[in-house]
Amino acid sequence: MNSIAPSDRMANVHSDIRGPVFEKAMKMVSSGIDVLRLNTGNPDTFGFTMPDSVRTALINNVDKAVGYCDLKGMPEARNAICDYHVVKGILDLTPDDIFIGNGVSELVNMAMTSFLNPGDEILIPSPSYSLWTNMAYIVGATPVLYRCDEASGWYPDVADILKKITPKTRAILIINPNNPTGSLYSKEILEQIIQIAREHKLLICSDEIYDRLVMDGLEHVSTAALAPDIPVFTFNGLSKSHIVCGFRCGWLAISGPRRQIGDLIASITKLAAMRLCGNALTQLVIPAAMGDAQSTKTLISPGGRIYEQREATINALDQIDGITYVKNSAAFYLFPKIDVKKFNITNDKKFVLDLLESKHILLVAGSGFDWPEPDHFRIVMLPEPKILSNAMQQIGDFLSTYRQE
Ligand SMILES: Cc1ncc(COP(=O)(O)O)c(C=O)c1O
């Protein structure tokens, strides 16, 4: 018997992207079955490669990354990040407002540890990437889910946000572009959320890791650029835009009236000091990556892989009776709706498990993104168009006879 129990804070922590269905898939792989892994947003798995600009910067500068670097990050890297965000409209940002860390994941940990007390509430979109709800549980806070509305292009439901504010609410999270819906928010919807934060004195956390993966000629608007008068934590990184998830390279940019949050910034600085520094090797590539917008643009333009993979996926999905979707305009995720009455689906995790066993395709159930009904799943559109198209046909074939007991 295991006599050393995990802490109570771990009880609600969940990762369905790498959860029990994933473990089952890995067992199938080790027994020699070829499983198509549409579960993680890890482009390297499907033959995407980092840009040459990034590889060259790493190789040429490797000797500069041997020691601990500045606890906030290397000056050249913070300058490049700062310039990027100033161009996007966060006008009063300085390199001193940037904290570089081991992926957005580490910075979310540091940020939430610094501003949430046990019992505090943070408003988090549903559906959303589970990092944020999990971190809330880990610090003893309560994630309060606000609904994003599929009928409105998966935009946040502002009325629902307002309903869910209590005296314990400390912050509101915006994930734009969103994972798992791939939705890109308009300036108008951002302004409405900012106004709520303004009136209720909430900190805004804006996770913008997919901001460079926006398609169809649309443009990403940075939340902080619209809210110079309130504190905004903007999270971003190179994992997706420059195909270097494994580098663990992310940052936090703090904007708005710094004097109001001086103690909070000092706390984050203490946490940054505690872990000495972010991975210095990966910081070497930041100036080159920020100067290389073209390699990402190529992927998301017609003819580019991310664009064509989306087109292939939705064209094939259109042929399936009982599945509808909101076309994503950013990132490489789709969050289709499944007609639960038609297929008698009451358990979305069972649906993805049954599909895995039957067709060897690994998806993540909507409930893994804190979505309350069993009627959605997420597709990661990273394999080549033909593979995706074939996978969608296989899903259609599976559904043609599928009914849950
Ligand atoms: C919305 C969102 N935020 C953060 C992350 C984590 O990013 P990083 O690799 O920088 O830790 C992911 C990863 O998929 C994500 O989808």
The ligand as an SDF file (V2000), in Angstrom:
LIG
                    3D

 16 16  0  0  0  0  0  0  0  0999 V2000
   -3.3960   28.2530  -24.4950 C   0  0  0  0  0  0  0  0  0  0  0  0
   -2.0600   27.6900  -24.1190 C   0  0  0  0  0  0  0  0  0  0  0  0
   -1.3110   28.3160  -23.2000 N   0  0  0  0  0  0  0  0  0  0  0  0
   -0.1200   27.8450  -22.8220 C   0  0  0  0  0  0  0  0  0  0  0  0
    0.3950   26.6790  -23.3540 C   0  0  0  0  0  0  0  0  0  0  0  0
    1.7270   26.1800  -22.8740 C   0  0  0  0  0  0  0  0  0  0  0  0
    2.7510   26.7670  -23.5900 O   0  0  0  0  0  0  0  0  0  0  0  0
    4.2960   26.5350  -23.2980 P   0  0  0  0  0  0  0  0  0  0  0  0
    4.7910   25.5010  -24.2310 O   0  0  0  0  0  0  0  0  0  0  0  0
    4.9160   27.8740  -23.5680 O   0  0  0  0  0  0  0  0  0  0  0  0
    4.4320   26.1490  -21.8660 O   0  0  0  0  0  0  0  0  0  0  0  0
   -0.3390   25.9810  -24.3160 C   0  0  0  0  0  0  0  0  0  0  0  0
    0.1570   24.7220  -24.8810 C   0  0  0  0  0  0  0  0  0  0  0  0
   -0.4740   24.0240  -25.6490 O   0  0  0  0  0  0  0  0  0  0  0  0
   -1.6000   26.5000  -24.7080 C   0  0  0  0  0  0  0  0  0  0  0  0
   -2.3640   25.8790  -25.6260 O   0  0  0  0  0  0  0  0  0  0  0  0
  1  2  1  0
  2  3  1  0
  2 15  2  0
  3  4  2  0
  4  5  1  0
  5  6  1  0
  5 12  2  0
  6  7  1  0
  7  8  1  0
  8  9  2  0
  8 10  1  0
  8 11  1  0
 12 13  1  0
 12 15  1  0
 13 14  2  0
 15 16  1  0
M  END
$$$$
